[in-house]
Amino acid sequence: MARSGRGGRAARESGSGRARILVVDDAEGIRTYLASLLELKGFAVDSAEDGARALALLQGGAAPDVVILDLMMPGIDGLETLRRIRDLDDGVPVIVLSVVGRASTIVEAMQLGASDYLNKPFEEEELELTIRKVLDERALVSERDRLLAELEDPSASAVWHGASMRRIQDLVARIADTDVTALIRGESGVGKEIVARAIHQTSSRRDRPFIKVNCAALPEELLESELFGYESGAFTGAHARKPGKFELADTGTIFLDEIGEMSPALQAKLLQVLQDGEFTRLGGNREVRVDVRVVCATNRSLERMVEQGTFREDLFFRLDVVDIQIPPLRERREEIPVLVDTFLRRYSARYRKPLPRLSTTLRSALERHAFPGNVRELENMVKRIVVLESEKPILDELLGGERAASADASRLERLLDEMEETAGEVPLREVGRRAALEAERNAIERALHRTSWNRKKAASLLGVSYKTLLQKIRECGLEPDRP
């Protein structure tokens, strides 16, 4: 019978705090090397010379935080060991080690539930980064599992609490067991990934891989190799074949976040996958066939991009079979109190801090706030309150923003009154210039306030250069060194 591994995690959280690694490799030299290296990096290490010994340790109560598993071992090989590990503990991350050129074995291991893989030989930094990554991902698993488990009980779930989100939940339930593509739209931070995971989790593919790719995080040449993999020699540094995310997602779901950032050349290749279920690796000429459900998300208007010629119309129609629009948090204000309480409990437990009791003033300010960053912004605010054990910085920030907005409105009203009184005396061009300057001033002051007067961040938020922002600050009469 499979067990979730939650009990093991709870036991470790109450222990020494050092992550424990189980190294499984038949080569004594590699076990010794890895044990020494990982202990120097601050990990506790157990080792096993074969799959049978590793399984015996797990059955005997060993509860590693990560397993490093060689795939090429005598007796019970790595893949069979991985299958049995998943039967014993379906939560422990497993990093598989493979010799160069065994891409098909790696794909099978990922489909069996491996968290990541490394090709031998590997760099020390590469190993440590991979371990840190799977540990960070595991820290989110229990919370994510809880949210998904609550999917069918919207009254108990913060994510699905509001009426608009319950309508989305109903739509997710209707499309879950189909293979249609879904396009999830909404501003940054509204919860697009949660909806994508809900589509996967409620489908018949729920036990297969869910692979996420952020199309905005990588330049075009790296994104292509990330999605479709590459052959040995495809480019400098490509020493071995590497499967792409589409291969790793075979029989499961791939979530393409920020699809609007994909280049036209890659859009054509994605269209081929959607039409034929086939693609070629970078540097290869052999067709690779996959069975993958595609879910995409964007915060941009793809229709406008189609009109501008930056997004393929045929791809848009392929992706937009089911369109899921997630409203911004300012249109779902009934969710704010529930989300606040959920985040308070989550981060109090995660950081072992006392559960804060928020003042009525702060709760009222949160319910009035526009939340341009949506649920993510609210979550970060609550996290800061828990970590700092004080609501004052957030309260000052929210009330300061309201005072600034009130001052903006007063200035604009005075300007309109003055224009009305001097109608016909002031040239129309001057009226337009002053109105535009006041609008720019308001936008700049709000951006500076949101970034705590960090002018570089404010320039990025406003989409102008740092030099242009400094010039505008002088033109608008704002104080650049305001505390």
Secondary structure, DSSP 8 states (H G I E B T S, - for coil): ----SHHHHHHHHTTT---EEEEE-S-HHHHHHHHHHHHHTT-EEEEESSHHHHHHHHHTT---SEEEEES--SSS-HHHHHHHHHHH-SSS-EEEEEETT-HHHHHHHHHTT--EEEEES--HHHHHHHHHHHHHHHHHHHHHHHHHHGGG-GGG-STT-SHHHHHHHHHHHHHTTS---EEEE-STTS-HHHHHHHHHHTSTTTTS-EEEEETTSS-HHHHHHHHH-B-TTSSTT--S-B--HHHHTTTSEEEEETGGGS-HHHHHHHHHHHHHSEEE-BT--SEEE---EEEEEESS-HHHHHHHTSS-HHHHHHHTTEEEE---GGG-GGGHHHHHHHHHHHHHHHTT-------HHHHHHHHH---TTHHHHHHHHHHHHHHHT-SHHHHHHHHHHHHHHHHHHHHHHHHHHHHHHTTTTS-HHHHHHHHHHHHHHHHHHHHHHHTTT-HHHHHHHHTS-HHHHHHHHHHTT--TT--
